[in-house]
Amino acid sequence: MAAHQPVLQAEALAFLNPCTHTRLLDCTFGGGGHARAFLNAAPNTTVTAIDCDPEASSRAVVVEAQFRSRFSFHDLNFGQLDRLPEGDFDAILLDLGLSSFQLDTPERGFSFRLEGPVDMRLNPREGISAGEFLEKAPREELVRAIRDHGEEKRWWRVVETILNARGTGTLGKTASLAELIAGAVGRRPYHASRNHPATKSFQGIRIAVNRELENLQNALPLAFARLAPGGVMVVISFHSLEDRIVKRFFRRMAGKPEHSGDSLPQQLRQRKGTLLTNRPVRPGEEEVALNPRSRSARLRALQKLELEHLEG
Ligand SMILES: C[S@@+](CC[C@H](N)C(=O)[O-])C[C@H]1O[C@@H](n2cnc3c(N)ncnc32)[C@H](O)[C@@H]1O
């Protein structure tokens, strides 16, 4: 299996600024690409890494063997960062979404291009598989997954089709599920779209099963609380729902209106950080050509104020 190609690595490192003894919290270890780059960038940097996928911990063992006391790994969901025992960090990274290890393993059920069980759990030790979710979830939860999280325009047809397919076995296999959804949205000519017609629905189901948006909402303030004064937080997201959550949180921390409808009086805002990216950083053409999975990536960075400037 091909290794995971870290996305926007040089850009992330430039913001995270590894210098001697800088402490990084990597909330999404994956294949350890960003973590290794940070450890190699300067002497005596340290990395505390977490990931909720049990398979990430076996990859972490290799990094630990190489960097010893400079690296530690915790098998944890970043939505529960408050359970992390260690203290403050100078740099924090969240590189959201899936690793290539997850996408390219048919048994994980993330890809409609590979035949496998419809599982889609980042942490298969918890919760229910996506197949079980599709069989049992109330209609409104399916609507939330397909319409709200997947942003599928023909969500109504997809939801009805899923409900009608219950009990037939079709919802339990990636290939038959993708075929079913493609039929519901109406097949487009191959050249009319780069994406498979089931792309959006698969994304929505995956987000729902893993509670991805809730975990991100929980993680951002918990991570910011662990950031030392002057420290920098970088988030790389892969779809607009994640990016919106990050953008709004970062703007709130910077004491700015979160969105155009945010009318909170300025005197009630508290500035705790500085936006280092007004617009998200996107990968260049060269990176996208080398690693097509990077094409939707957006990086945002926020710096916590120095202690003397932190209000309240
Ligand atoms: C895009 S990959 C990270 C790749 C990594 N930066 C690298 O260079 O190899 C995202 C990783 O985040 C993990 N992840 C996603 N959501 C998580 C969560 N809520 N808690 C902990 N880990 C999570 C996934 O299991 C996956 O391994």
The ligand as a Gaussian input file, in Angstrom:
#p B3LYP/6-31G(d) Opt

LIG

0 1
 C       -5.246000      13.231000       6.864000
 S       -4.803000      12.058000       8.061000
 C       -3.387000      12.771000       8.826000
 C       -2.129000      12.515000       8.091000
 C       -0.870000      12.949000       8.807000
 N       -0.821000      14.377000       9.020000
 C        0.350000      12.496000       8.045000
 O        1.110000      13.353000       7.575000
 O        0.529000      11.289000       7.907000
 C       -6.009000      12.273000       9.290000
 C       -5.837000      11.371000      10.498000
 O       -6.633000      11.943000      11.529000
 C       -7.263000      10.920000      12.224000
 N       -8.475000      11.468000      12.815000
 C       -9.571000      11.946000      12.180000
 N      -10.491000      12.339000      13.077000
 C       -9.945000      12.128000      14.299000
 C      -10.405000      12.343000      15.629000
 N      -11.623000      12.836000      15.876000
 N       -9.571000      12.036000      16.640000
 C       -8.341000      11.529000      16.422000
 N       -7.857000      11.275000      15.180000
 C       -8.652000      11.582000      14.128000
 C       -7.574000       9.864000      11.178000
 O       -7.708000       8.599000      11.800000
 C       -6.337000       9.954000      10.283000
 O       -5.360000       9.033000      10.670000

